[in-house]
Amino acid sequence: MEPLLSFRGREITAQDTAFIRDLITCHPGASRYVLSKKLCEAWDWRQENGALRDMVCRSLMLALHRGGHIELPPPRYTPRNPMTHRKPPTLGAVDQRPIHMSLKALGPLALRQVRRTEDEGLWGGLVETFHYLGYTQPVGEHLKYLVWAQALGRPVACFALSSAPRHLGPRDRYIGWSAEARKRNIRFVVYNSRYLILPWVRVPHLASHLLGWVAREVSDEWERAYGHPVYFLETFVDPTRFRGTCYRAANWVHLGQTTGRGNNDKTNRPNRPLKDVLGYPLTKRFRELLGRAG
């Protein structure tokens, strides 16, 4: 049966829309929220951690409604979008005295995942204040790390790891996966969206040392948070600002350059700086695991 719509990896057929119409008819007083929950349960549409994919399902039902395939009940209310009203994080008092020493002298470090912890505000304030791109709320699955120098009781670095962009030519060619495999397995690729060594920290080899540490920890941490491992890391480096030395020292591979056109390009012309794309396989079997289409 020819699909009416392809949505988040699921092909929606006329039989599916007929089922949704029946579901709506059988629950005449149900809200859109309740209907999306019931449809997820009927289809057993779940995230890797077992939670219902009700927000994705709600978006699907809205797309079908706008396309004239189903008739949803009127919305009960229009929720406030916190992303449009979010204030940038601010930084409180932080000890900015210089830390200039060897990695050995710095002493033991602690790598802490701080998303949804009391230190998340500190992480956001440091990134907003000292990272050249500032703070942007990650979308989708993501983790935030603070690195502490334990003997000093002070943070020295910040990381953000988030869901990877769906289309990235240099990465896709390096992995060698098909479009179908990419659609199915993009969740196993993670994007290092922020990396910041705090500006008063001058510790040779610290940056590459931390990259290696995060690479060893991230798959297990991701599985604890989201119910699945990850097999490949990637990042962008602006060559007009940085040489990417610490990534290369940590054995990341240069995969190519971006096109400079962004996700929503309609002109087919560069509209932003070209960036180097670097990648780091987390397992020798990454091509086999990411290339599975079924």
VOBA-899504 format. One line per 8 residues: number of its first residue (from 1); for each residue z, x, y of N, C-alpha, C. Coordinates in pm, 1 decimal, decimal comma. Last residue first. Layout:
BEGIN
NUM	Z/X/Y/Z/X/Y/Z/X/Y; ...
//
This chain:
BEGIN
294	863,2/1815,0/-287,6/909,4/1697,1/-360,7/1044,5/1721,1/-425,0; 790,5/2046,7/-170,0/742,7/1923,1/-106,3/793,8/1798,3/-177,0; 930,8/2354,0/-96,9/928,7/2241,3/-191,3/891,1/2112,7/-119,0; 957,1/2560,9/79,1/821,3/2515,6/47,8/813,7/2398,9/-49,1; 1218,0/2637,3/92,3/1164,4/2560,7/204,6/1026,7/2503,4/174,7; 1242,1/2775,2/-151,7/1328,5/2660,8/-123,5/1272,2/2574,3/-12,1; 1045,5/2978,8/-132,7/1045,6/2885,4/-245,6/1124,2/2759,0/-210,7; 1131,4/3109,2/99,3/998,3/3047,1/94,7/988,8/2945,3/-18,8
286	1392,6/3197,7/30,9/1373,8/3100,8/138,4/1236,5/3033,3/132,4; 1503,7/3368,7/-152,9/1423,4/3257,7/-205,5/1384,4/3157,5/-96,5; 1673,5/3538,9/-26,4/1543,4/3592,9/-65,6/1448,7/3483,0/-112,2; 1831,6/3380,7/251,2/1821,8/3402,0/107,1/1683,3/3457,4/76,7; 1804,6/3367,2/517,3/1941,4/3372,5/467,0/1946,3/3387,9/315,5; 1577,5/3528,2/734,6/1599,6/3456,0/609,1/1742,5/3475,3/560,4; 1534,3/3499,9/1066,8/1619,4/3573,7/973,4/1638,8/3489,6/847,4; 1307,8/3552,1/1345,6/1364,2/3477,4/1234,9/1445,0/3565,8/1142,9
278	1190,1/3502,3/1679,9/1247,4/3589,1/1577,0/1313,5/3503,9/1470,1; 946,0/3480,6/1920,1/1013,1/3404,7/1814,5/1061,2/3503,7/1709,5; 934,2/3532,3/2269,3/924,6/3588,1/2135,3/1002,9/3499,6/2038,4; 778,6/3302,9/2495,1/897,9/3365,2/2438,5/868,2/3420,6/2300,6; 626,9/3236,2/2808,1/611,3/3266,2/2666,6/737,8/3335,9/2616,4; 751,8/2994,3/3046,3/734,3/3133,4/3000,2/712,4/3142,3/2849,1; 539,4/2700,7/3085,8/670,0/2766,4/3083,7/652,8/2907,1/3028,1; 299,4/2588,5/3046,7/373,2/2540,6/3163,3/513,9/2599,0/3169,3
270	-29,1/2640,9/2919,6/109,1/2688,4/2930,4/175,2/2636,8/3058,2; -209,7/2343,4/2829,6/-201,0/2465,4/2909,3/-54,7/2509,3/2916,8; -245,2/2091,8/2733,6/-290,8/2202,8/2649,6/-295,2/2333,9/2727,1; -141,7/1873,3/2855,5/-249,9/1940,8/2925,8/-313,0/2051,5/2843,1; 78,2/1772,7/2741,2/-38,9/1685,4/2738,4/-159,7/1750,9/2802,7; 377,8/1862,2/2573,7/259,0/1906,1/2645,8/143,5/1808,3/2628,7; 631,8/1833,5/2471,2/564,9/1715,5/2525,4/439,9/1750,4/2604,4; 730,9/2081,3/2385,9/711,7/1974,4/2288,1/626,1/1860,3/2338,9
262	559,7/2376,3/2527,7/667,9/2280,8/2509,1/630,6/2166,9/2416,0; 388,1/2586,9/2591,4/347,6/2450,1/2628,4/457,3/2347,0/2607,5; 407,7/2845,4/2507,4/444,2/2816,5/2645,5/413,2/2675,8/2689,2; 369,1/2920,8/2251,7/247,8/2894,3/2329,6/278,6/2870,0/2475,7; 574,1/3197,7/2135,9/548,0/3056,3/2162,1/419,6/3042,7/2243,1; 483,7/3469,0/1916,1/523,4/3414,3/2045,3/496,8/3265,0/2051,2; 625,2/3621,5/1619,5/513,5/3591,2/1709,7/566,8/3541,3/1841,8; 835,7/3713,7/1469,3/738,4/3625,5/1404,2/616,3/3597,1/1490,1
254	1038,7/3981,4/1396,5/955,9/3924,5/1503,1/842,2/3844,1/1439,4; 1338,5/3936,9/1216,5/1195,4/3968,8/1211,0/1123,4/3903,0/1328,2; 1658,0/4097,0/1215,4/1575,5/3979,4/1241,1/1429,6/4024,9/1252,4; 1827,6/4316,1/1180,2/1721,2/4292,4/1081,8/1652,9/4156,3/1096,0; 1990,8/4383,3/1384,2/2051,9/4303,0/1278,5/1949,1/4256,2/1175,3; 1816,9/4504,6/1554,5/1915,6/4590,0/1488,2/1986,3/4517,1/1374,7; 1686,1/4278,3/1646,9/1612,7/4371,9/1561,3/1708,1/4464,7/1486,7; 1894,0/4170,7/1798,4/1837,3/4095,2/1685,3/1763,6/4189,1/1590,2
246	1933,3/4366,8/1990,9/2043,2/4337,3/1897,2/1992,0/4258,1/1777,3; 1689,1/4367,5/2133,0/1730,4/4484,2/2055,0/1836,8/4449,9/1951,8; 1549,4/4196,6/2296,0/1586,6/4148,8/2162,8/1636,4/4259,8/2072,5; 1493,5/4253,5/2554,6/1408,4/4316,7/2453,5/1440,7/4268,3/2313,1; 1484,1/4015,5/2825,6/1551,7/4087,3/2717,9/1450,7/4149,2/2622,1; 1319,5/3910,8/3026,5/1461,5/3934,4/3053,3/1526,4/4027,9/2951,4; 1070,7/3876,7/2932,7/1081,0/3920,3/3072,4/1225,3/3952,5/3110,0; 1099,3/3772,4/2679,7/1074,3/3917,5/2691,3/1074,7/3967,6/2835,1
238	1336,4/3564,7/2563,7/1248,5/3575,9/2680,1/1221,8/3724,8/2705,2; 1349,6/3462,8/2234,8/1392,6/3567,0/2327,8/1290,0/3574,5/2440,1; 1467,8/3218,0/2008,1/1368,4/3257,5/2108,1/1430,6/3366,1/2195,7; 1531,9/3210,5/1650,2/1572,6/3209,3/1790,8/1452,9/3243,1/1877,1; 1646,4/3104,0/1324,2/1542,2/3143,0/1419,3/1598,6/3140,1/1560,4; 1729,8/3123,4/976,3/1769,9/3119,9/1116,8/1651,8/3160,6/1204,6; 1736,7/2951,1/668,2/1659,7/3033,7/761,4/1714,4/3012,4/901,7; 1878,6/2780,8/507,1/1813,6/2894,9/443,1/1745,0/2990,3/540,9
230	2182,1/2591,8/473,6/2062,5/2629,7/549,0/2009,6/2761,3/492,6; 2321,4/2314,3/279,1/2314,2/2452,8/326,1/2196,7/2471,2/421,3; 2488,3/2002,2/357,1/2374,7/2076,4/301,2/2374,6/2218,7/356,0; 2695,6/1868,2/483,7/2666,2/1836,4/345,1/2543,3/1902,8/288,5; 2787,1/1926,0/735,7/2675,4/1831,5/723,4/2630,9/1804,7/580,3; 3011,4/2098,6/726,0/2997,9/2001,9/834,8/2897,7/1891,1/803,6; 2977,8/2252,8/497,0/3104,8/2182,4/517,4/3090,2/2071,9/621,5; 2724,0/2353,1/547,6/2743,0/2262,8/433,5/2875,1/2187,4/445,9
222	2777,5/2517,0/763,4/2687,5/2402,8/780,7/2706,2/2301,6/667,0; 2936,7/2709,4/643,9/2993,2/2626,2/750,3/2909,2/2499,7/771,1; 2753,1/2824,0/467,2/2872,0/2757,5/414,4/2933,3/2664,2/517,9; 2570,0/2924,2/658,7/2526,6/2828,5/556,9/2645,6/2752,8/497,9; 2712,2/3106,0/831,2/2661,3/2977,9/880,8/2626,0/2879,5/770,6; 2806,0/3358,4/750,5/2897,5/3244,5/750,0/2829,0/3109,3/764,2; 2610,3/3551,3/775,9/2681,0/3541,0/647,8/2763,3/3412,5/637,6; 2533,2/3518,7/1040,6/2435,5/3493,7/934,3/2502,1/3479,2/798,3
214	2763,7/3604,9/1172,5/2726,2/3462,7/1177,1/2627,4/3429,3/1065,8; 2741,9/3880,7/1113,1/2856,8/3802,5/1068,3/2823,5/3653,5/1064,5; 2507,7/3960,8/1240,4/2519,2/3973,2/1095,3/2631,3/3888,9/1039,4; 2584,7/3908,0/1503,4/2470,1/3837,7/1445,1/2474,3/3844,2/1292,9; 2791,1/4092,8/1535,2/2822,3/3949,7/1533,2/2707,4/3867,6/1476,0; 2644,8/4335,0/1532,7/2751,9/4312,6/1434,7/2782,6/4163,4/1422,5; 2486,5/4308,5/1757,5/2422,1/4305,1/1626,0/2524,8/4281,7/1515,6; 2694,6/4318,9/1955,9/2601,2/4206,5/1948,3/2535,4/4197,4/1811,3
206	2832,2/4565,2/1921,0/2901,0/4437,7/1899,7/2801,5/4324,2/1877,1; 2712,7/4804,8/1982,7/2687,1/4750,0/1849,4/2758,2/4616,4/1822,8; 2949,2/4886,0/2236,2/2826,6/4919,4/2162,8/2827,1/4860,2/2022,3; 3073,5/4674,0/2458,6/3114,1/4728,8/2330,0/2986,9/4759,9/2251,1; 3167,9/4539,5/2724,1/3073,5/4648,6/2698,0/3120,7/4721,5/2572,1; 3223,1/4245,9/2889,1/3240,6/4311,6/2759,9/3130,8/4415,8/2741,3; 3174,4/4093,3/3105,7/3268,6/4203,8/3125,1/3294,0/4282,9/2996,2; 3002,4/3888,2/3016,0/2948,9/3998,1/3098,9/3044,4/4112,6/3123,5
198	3005,5/3809,8/2667,1/3058,3/3787,7/2801,3/3034,2/3910,6/2889,2; 2720,2/3744,0/2499,1/2827,8/3841,8/2505,9/2879,4/3835,0/2649,3; 2581,6/3458,8/2374,5/2634,1/3517,9/2496,6/2743,1/3618,5/2463,3; 2335,1/3251,1/2273,1/2410,9/3368,0/2230,4/2452,7/3440,4/2357,2; 2199,8/2941,2/2173,1/2272,9/3017,1/2274,6/2343,6/3135,0/2207,7; 2048,9/2867,0/1951,3/2007,7/2821,5/2084,2/2081,5/2890,4/2198,8; 1924,5/2934,7/1668,0/2028,6/2999,5/1748,6/1995,5/2975,2/1895,8; 1846,8/2681,1/1448,3/1803,5/2748,0/1570,6/1924,7/2805,2/1644,2
190	1782,8/2654,7/1102,3/1877,2/2643,3/1213,4/1832,2/2733,2/1328,3; 1656,9/2467,6/832,4/1631,3/2574,9/929,3/1719,8/2550,3/1051,6; 1684,0/2245,8/682,2/1740,4/2368,3/626,3/1714,2/2490,4/714,4; 1543,5/2046,4/803,9/1689,3/2044,0/821,0/1756,2/2169,7/765,0; 1286,4/2071,0/715,8/1318,3/2131,9/844,5/1469,1/2134,0/868,6; 1194,9/1955,6/478,8/1293,7/2063,4/470,4/1332,4/2126,1/603,2; 1003,0/1757,2/519,5/1112,0/1732,2/426,1/1227,3/1831,3/443,1; 825,9/1871,7/696,6/889,5/1745,3/731,8/1012,8/1720,1/645,3
182	746,2/2092,7/541,7/817,8/2112,6/667,9/892,4/1984,7/707,5; 610,9/1968,1/333,3/732,9/2043,5/304,2/814,6/2065,0/431,2; 396,9/1858,9/478,9/486,8/1771,0/403,8/619,0/1841,4/374,1; 272,3/2085,9/577,0/327,5/1988,6/671,5/426,7/1896,5/602,2; 381,7/2370,2/376,0/288,2/2264,7/412,5/354,1/2172,0/513,9; 488,0/2705,6/466,1/505,8/2573,3/405,3/400,0/2475,8/451,9; 509,6/2968,5/553,7/395,5/2931,0/470,9/409,1/2794,3/405,7; 679,6/3118,1/711,8/733,4/3053,1/592,4/621,0/3013,7/497,3
174	493,8/3199,8/906,0/572,6/3299,5/833,5/629,5/3240,1/704,7; 396,1/2959,2/1007,0/303,4/3050,4/938,4/379,7/3153,8/855,9; 629,2/2858,2/1120,4/564,4/2783,2/1012,8/466,9/2871,5/935,3; 685,2/3049,4/1320,6/777,4/3027,0/1209,0/707,8/2959,7/1091,8; 459,0/3020,4/1489,5/490,4/3149,5/1425,8/584,5/3135,4/1307,1; 473,6/2724,6/1552,9/365,3/2790,6/1482,3/401,3/2921,8/1416,2; 679,4/2479,2/1512,8/686,8/2612,6/1571,8/589,8/2700,5/1493,3; 814,1/2165,0/1513,1/686,4/2237,4/1510,1/703,6/2370,9/1582,4
166	1082,0/2091,9/1528,9/1002,6/2051,9/1412,8/873,4/2132,0/1400,8; 1348,1/2317,1/1610,2/1233,0/2236,6/1650,9/1142,1/2210,0/1532,0; 1663,1/2289,7/1426,4/1544,5/2364,5/1468,7/1435,0/2270,4/1518,9; 1993,1/2213,5/1532,0/1873,9/2174,9/1456,9/1750,6/2243,8/1514,2; 2188,5/2508,9/1623,6/2153,3/2367,3/1625,3/2027,7/2341,8/1543,4; 2446,9/2708,1/1741,9/2346,4/2692,4/1637,1/2316,7/2544,1/1623,8; 2574,8/2923,4/1982,7/2543,4/2784,6/1948,4/2431,7/2786,7/1845,7; 2838,9/3155,6/2052,8/2716,2/3120,5/1982,4/2698,9/2968,8/1984,0
158	3000,9/3399,9/2256,5/2977,3/3259,4/2223,3/2843,5/3246,5/2149,4; 3258,5/3654,2/2295,5/3120,8/3609,6/2273,3/3117,9/3461,3/2236,6; 3522,7/3711,6/2345,8/3424,9/3814,9/2381,5/3281,1/3765,7/2368,0; 3847,9/3588,2/2440,9/3713,5/3566,7/2386,8/3618,9/3677,0/2432,7; 4158,7/3751,8/2361,2/4057,8/3711,5/2460,3/3924,3/3685,5/2391,5; 4364,5/3896,4/2243,2/4382,0/3753,4/2265,4/4282,2/3697,0/2363,8; 4353,2/4158,3/2170,2/4357,6/4129,4/2313,5/4387,6/3982,7/2342,4; 4343,7/4141,5/1896,3/4447,2/4227,6/1956,1/4463,3/4199,2/2105,5
150	4119,9/3974,7/1856,7/4254,3/3927,8/1825,0/4364,0/4012,2/1889,9; 3866,3/3861,9/2033,8/3927,5/3991,3/2002,7/4076,3/3964,3/1981,1; 3674,5/3589,9/1914,1/3794,0/3638,7/1982,1/3826,9/3780,3/1936,9; 3399,0/3388,6/1959,4/3446,8/3510,9/1894,9/3560,6/3565,8/1979,0; 3314,3/3052,0/1897,6/3374,5/3149,1/1988,0/3419,2/3269,3/1905,7; 3040,8/2839,1/1819,8/3133,6/2944,7/1779,6/3186,1/3021,3/1901,4; 2928,7/2524,0/1721,2/2958,1/2612,9/1834,2/3065,0/2713,7/1790,0; 2660,0/2352,8/1559,8/2791,0/2416,5/1555,9/2804,3/2507,2/1678,0
142	2474,5/2050,8/1486,7/2497,4/2176,0/1559,1/2641,1/2222,4/1541,6; 2227,6/1802,6/1449,1/2330,2/1883,3/1385,1/2349,4/2013,4/1463,5; 2137,0/1664,0/1771,1/2132,0/1668,9/1625,7/2246,3/1751,1/1569,6; 2137,3/1874,8/2053,6/2097,7/1747,5/1994,3/2092,3/1764,4/1842,9; 2373,0/2027,9/2278,4/2282,9/2032,8/2162,9/2256,5/1893,5/2107,4; 2374,4/2015,9/2623,4/2434,8/1955,8/2505,6/2338,1/1962,1/2388,3; 2355,4/2322,1/2783,9/2281,7/2200,9/2749,9/2342,2/2144,5/2623,1; 2455,4/2548,6/3029,9/2496,8/2464,4/2918,0/2402,1/2346,4/2904,9
134	2249,0/2836,1/3115,7/2353,1/2737,9/3137,2/2383,5/2658,3/3011,6; 2073,1/3040,0/3087,2/2019,2/2905,0/3070,7/2122,9/2796,8/3097,7; 2236,7/3263,0/3114,0/2132,5/3241,2/3215,2/2066,9/3104,0/3204,5; 2586,3/3214,5/3085,5/2456,4/3223,8/3017,4/2345,5/3187,9/3115,8; 2812,8/3167,0/3248,8/2764,6/3303,7/3231,1/2632,1/3316,7/3155,3; 2876,1/2891,9/3279,4/2898,9/2986,2/3389,4/2822,1/3116,9/3372,3; 2815,2/2764,3/3040,0/2762,4/2711,1/3165,9/2770,2/2814,0/3278,3; 2966,2/2923,6/2862,3/2820,0/2920,2/2851,7/2758,2/2869,3/2982,5
126	3230,7/2873,0/2950,3/3178,0/3009,9/2946,2/3025,5/3009,9/2943,9; 3247,5/2592,8/2918,3/3262,2/2653,4/3049,7/3207,8/2794,6/3055,6; 3214,3/2563,3/2639,4/3117,1/2506,8/2732,2/3124,8/2568,4/2869,8; 3445,4/2699,5/2547,1/3311,0/2743,0/2507,4/3207,3/2692,7/2607,7; 3643,3/2535,8/2658,5/3632,7/2676,0/2698,8/3494,6/2730,0/2666,2; 3593,1/2299,9/2514,7/3577,2/2302,2/2659,9/3565,7/2443,6/2713,7; 3658,9/2375,3/2253,4/3519,2/2343,2/2284,8/3494,5/2344,3/2435,6; 3919,9/2416,6/2181,9/3851,1/2528,3/2248,9/3705,8/2496,3/2284,6
118	4005,9/2198,3/2039,7/4057,0/2212,9/2175,7/3988,2/2326,1/2251,6; 3706,0/2082,6/1871,1/3839,6/2142,3/1873,4/3882,3/2157,5/2018,9; 3439,5/2013,3/1844,6/3541,8/1911,4/1820,1/3680,4/1972,3/1801,2; 3344,3/2343,2/1770,9/3299,8/2206,3/1800,1/3408,3/2107,7/1756,4; 3420,9/2597,4/1700,9/3506,1/2525,4/1796,2/3455,4/2386,5/1830,7; 3468,8/2835,5/1462,0/3383,1/2721,1/1491,5/3466,2/2625,1/1576,6; 3536,7/3171,9/1523,8/3591,1/3037,2/1511,1/3488,0/2932,3/1550,3; 3600,6/3483,1/1419,9/3485,5/3397,3/1445,3/3528,9/3253,5/1419,0
110	3787,7/3745,4/1539,6/3796,3/3614,6/1474,2/3676,7/3531,9/1517,7; 3826,1/4098,3/1480,3/3766,4/3985,9/1551,6/3786,3/3858,2/1471,3; 4029,3/4391,5/1514,6/3981,8/4276,9/1436,8/3932,2/4163,5/1526,5; 3910,3/4638,8/1759,6/4000,8/4584,0/1659,1/3945,4/4459,6/1591,1; 3805,4/4803,2/1948,6/3823,5/4661,2/1982,8/3914,4/4591,3/1882,6; 3763,9/5041,3/1821,7/3880,8/5029,5/1908,7/3909,3/4883,6/1946,2; 3521,7/4985,6/1692,8/3641,7/5014,0/1614,1/3767,3/4995,2/1697,7; 3350,9/4957,3/1909,4/3372,4/4842,4/1821,3/3498,6/4862,3/1738,0
102	3487,7/5115,1/2205,4/3407,1/5113,4/2084,3/3439,5/4988,6/2001,7; 3493,3/4963,4/2536,0/3549,7/5044,3/2427,7/3454,5/5041,0/2309,6; 3575,4/4771,3/2786,6/3480,2/4880,1/2762,9/3541,2/4972,8/2659,1; 3626,1/4498,3/2935,9/3655,0/4543,7/2800,3/3546,7/4645,5/2765,9; 3753,8/4418,8/3260,7/3654,4/4483,4/3174,5/3710,2/4518,2/3037,0; 3893,6/4093,3/3314,2/3907,3/4238,5/3323,3/3812,1/4305,6/3224,1; 3895,5/3820,8/3316,2/3766,1/3887,4/3324,0/3779,9/4038,0/3346,7; 4054,5/3556,2/3180,7/4075,7/3698,6/3207,2/3941,1/3770,3/3202,1
94	4005,6/3248,1/3333,8/3971,7/3334,7/3221,0/3991,5/3480,0/3263,9; 4074,9/2924,6/3432,7/4113,0/3064,5/3449,9/4084,5/3143,0/3322,1; 3790,9/2718,1/3352,0/3922,1/2742,3/3410,1/3948,6/2890,7/3424,2; 3473,3/2596,8/3412,7/3551,6/2706,4/3355,4/3683,7/2720,4/3428,4; 3318,1/2288,5/3319,5/3370,3/2381,7/3419,3/3460,5/2483,1/3350,1; 3015,5/2136,5/3206,3/3151,9/2185,8/3183,9/3191,1/2285,8/3291,0; 2845,9/1883,8/3395,6/2846,0/2015,9/3332,4/2988,4/2065,3/3314,5; 2888,4/1542,0/3302,4/2908,3/1647,1/3400,9/2904,1/1783,0/3330,7
86	2673,5/1290,4/3193,2/2758,6/1402,4/3153,8/2767,4/1506,1/3265,9; 2514,0/1078,5/3219,2/2625,2/1086,6/3312,8/2715,6/1207,5/3284,6; 2329,8/1086,7/3019,5/2277,2/1081,4/3155,8/2387,8/1095,0/3260,1; 2486,4/1086,0/2790,8/2409,0/1207,0/2820,1/2359,1/1206,8/2964,0; 2599,9/836,7/2759,2/2685,2/944,2/2812,1/2605,6/1068,3/2849,7; 2474,6/538,9/2848,2/2428,2/662,8/2786,8/2509,9/779,0/2840,8; 2630,3/237,7/2777,8/2617,4/347,7/2873,4/2576,5/472,9/2799,4; 2452,3/-20,9/2605,3/2557,4/81,8/2612,5/2526,5/186,5/2718,6
78	2403,8/-343,0/2676,7/2333,8/-216,3/2692,7/2436,7/-106,2/2707,2; 2465,1/-602,6/2435,2/2499,0/-529,7/2557,5/2416,4/-401,9/2560,2; 2322,5/-743,4/2244,5/2448,9/-799,4/2292,9/2491,3/-733,4/2424,5; 1969,7/-803,6/2243,4/2082,1/-708,5/2243,6/2206,7/-773,1/2302,9; 1839,6/-1077,0/2045,7/1859,3/-1010,9/2176,3/1976,6/-913,9/2169,4; 1721,5/-994,4/1712,4/1799,8/-1076,2/1805,7/1815,1/-1003,7/1938,5; 1377,1/-896,9/1647,6/1520,1/-869,6/1648,6/1593,2/-967,8/1739,9; 1114,7/-954,5/1456,5/1176,1/-1011,2/1577,6/1327,0/-989,4/1568,4
70	850,9/-727,9/1355,2/970,6/-806,7/1328,4/1021,0/-861,0/1461,9; 612,1/-634,4/1461,5/620,4/-653,3/1316,6/742,9/-735,1/1275,4; 573,9/-559,8/1725,2/542,4/-697,4/1687,5/552,7/-725,7/1539,3; 658,4/-315,3/1813,9/522,9/-323,2/1760,7/483,0/-462,7/1713,5; 918,0/-365,5/1875,2/825,1/-342,9/1987,6/680,2/-349,2/1942,6; 1014,4/-385,1/1610,6/1025,7/-498,5/1703,3/924,8/-483,9/1816,9; 972,4/-125,3/1518,5/902,5/-237,0/1453,3/904,1/-361,5/1541,6; 1149,1/9,3/1690,4/1005,3/42,3/1692,3/923,2/-69,4/1628,1
62	1390,5/-106,7/1610,0/1344,1/-127,8/1746,7/1195,1/-96,9/1758,4; 1406,9/-7,9/1350,9/1395,3/-152,4/1370,9/1346,4/-184,3/1511,8; 1432,3/268,8/1409,2/1319,0/218,1/1332,1/1298,7/69,3/1357,7; 1677,4/270,3/1541,7/1557,1/312,9/1613,6/1431,1/264,3/1542,4; 1840,8/190,5/1332,1/1830,8/105,0/1450,6/1706,4/140,3/1531,5; 1812,7/409,4/1162,9/1765,0/279,6/1118,6/1747,4/184,0/1237,2; 1942,3/603,4/1313,8/1800,0/620,4/1283,7/1738,7/486,1/1244,2; 2195,8/486,5/1304,7/2130,7/506,3/1433,7/1980,1/527,8/1417,3
54	2256,3/481,1/1027,6/2238,3/355,2/1098,5/2172,5/373,1/1235,3; 2264,7/620,7/778,0/2177,5/664,3/887,7/2149,1/545,7/980,0; 2595,9/653,8/647,0/2475,5/573,9/668,7/2396,3/627,5/787,4; 2709,2/957,9/493,2/2719,7/856,8/598,5/2587,3/781,8/613,4; 2660,9/1165,0/314,4/2691,8/1033,1/261,1/2702,3/922,8/364,2; 2568,6/1402,8/409,9/2713,1/1392,3/390,3/2757,2/1254,1/342,9; 2298,7/1356,2/443,2/2339,4/1443,0/333,6/2489,0/1434,6/305,8; 2275,7/1000,8/520,7/2270,3/1142,3/554,0/2315,5/1223,0/433,0
46	2095,1/727,2/365,6/2214,9/800,6/401,9/2183,4/944,6/444,1; 2009,1/430,0/258,5/1954,2/529,5/351,5/2071,8/604,8/413,1; 1998,0/217,8/75,4/2078,1/337,0/46,8/2027,0/455,6/129,5; 1886,2/-15,1/151,0/1792,9/92,2/115,9/1866,1/218,6/69,5; 2118,5/-159,1/203,5/2019,9/-213,2/109,2/1924,1/-105,1/61,2; 2242,2/1,8/394,8/2307,3/-20,8/266,3/2208,1/-70,8/162,1; 2054,7/-17,4/602,9/2087,7/113,6/544,5/2151,0/97,1/407,1; 2075,8/-293,1/652,9/1950,2/-238,3/602,4/1972,5/-100,9/539,9
38	2338,7/-310,6/748,4/2302,5/-381,5/625,4/2172,2/-328,4/566,9; 2316,5/-157,7/982,7/2409,4/-118,9/876,6/2369,3/-182,8/743,6; 2135,5/-311,6/1126,2/2097,3/-175,3/1087,9/2188,4/-123,7/977,2; 2285,6/-546,4/1162,8/2162,9/-550,7/1082,2/2121,0/-410,3/1037,5; 2487,3/-456,9/1334,2/2522,4/-502,3/1199,4/2399,2/-502,3/1109,6; 2329,5/-396,4/1560,9/2414,2/-294,6/1498,6/2446,4/-333,0/1354,4; 2222,0/-640,5/1627,8/2131,6/-533,9/1585,5/2209,4/-422,5/1514,1; 2440,4/-894,1/1485,0/2388,3/-811,4/1593,5/2290,3/-708,6/1538,7
30	2401,3/-1207,6/1314,9/2430,3/-1064,3/1313,6/2369,0/-993,3/1433,4; 2347,0/-1471,3/1275,3/2440,1/-1437,5/1382,0/2467,6/-1289,8/1396,0; 2169,6/-1482,6/1057,5/2124,7/-1526,9/1190,1/2218,7/-1489,7/1304,2; 2091,0/-1347,5/803,8/2210,1/-1317,0/883,9/2181,0/-1354,3/1029,8; 1849,1/-1413,7/691,3/1969,7/-1441,3/612,2/2098,2/-1415,8/689,7; 1669,0/-1314,2/881,8/1680,6/-1458,8/861,3/1809,8/-1495,4/789,4; 1698,4/-1038,8/844,4/1734,2/-1098,5/973,6/1755,9/-1249,0/958,4; 1600,1/-1017,0/584,4/1736,8/-975,4/613,5/1785,3/-1038,5/743,4
22	1335,0/-1097,6/620,8/1423,7/-1179,7/536,9/1569,9/-1146,8/565,1; 1249,3/-878,8/775,7/1245,8/-1014,6/832,2/1337,1/-1108,3/753,3; 1280,1/-673,2/586,8/1363,2/-672,1/707,0/1365,7/-810,1/771,6; 1084,1/-747,9/399,3/1223,8/-741,1/357,7/1315,7/-746,7/479,8; 857,2/-717,7/558,0/890,5/-851,1/506,8/1037,0/-856,1/462,4; 864,1/-442,2/590,7/887,7/-527,1/708,0/919,7/-670,0/665,2; 809,8/-361,9/325,6/936,0/-325,4/389,4/965,8/-416,4/508,7; 551,4/-462,0/294,9/657,2/-514,0/208,3/795,1/-482,1/266,5
14	414,5/-303,0/472,7/425,9/-446,4/502,9/534,3/-511,0/417,4; 608,2/6,7/491,4/496,8/-76,9/448,6/517,9/-220,8/492,6; 685,6/318,7/611,5/722,9/178,0/620,9/599,4/92,2/593,3; 793,6/621,9/489,0/674,0/540,3/510,4/713,9/393,1/504,2; 1006,2/855,3/637,9/998,3/735,6/552,6/873,7/656,9/589,8; 1029,2/1062,6/818,3/1005,3/1096,6/679,0/996,5/978,3/585,6; 1067,6/921,7/1059,8/1168,3/1015,3/1011,3/1154,2/1042,1/861,7; 824,3/698,1/980,6/939,4/715,1/1068,5/1043,2/803,4/1001,5
6	513,9/559,9/995,9/586,5/671,3/935,9/700,0/705,0/1031,5; 386,6/233,3/939,2/454,8/326,6/1027,7/518,1/437,1/945,2; 256,4/93,5/749,8/240,6/49,4/888,4/290,4/154,5/985,9; 83,1/234,8/468,0/201,9/222,3/552,0/167,5/174,1/693,0; -89,5/60,2/218,5/-104,4/141,6/338,1/19,1/125,3/427,2; 0,0/84,5/-119,2/0,0/0,0/0,0/0,0/88,2/124,4
//
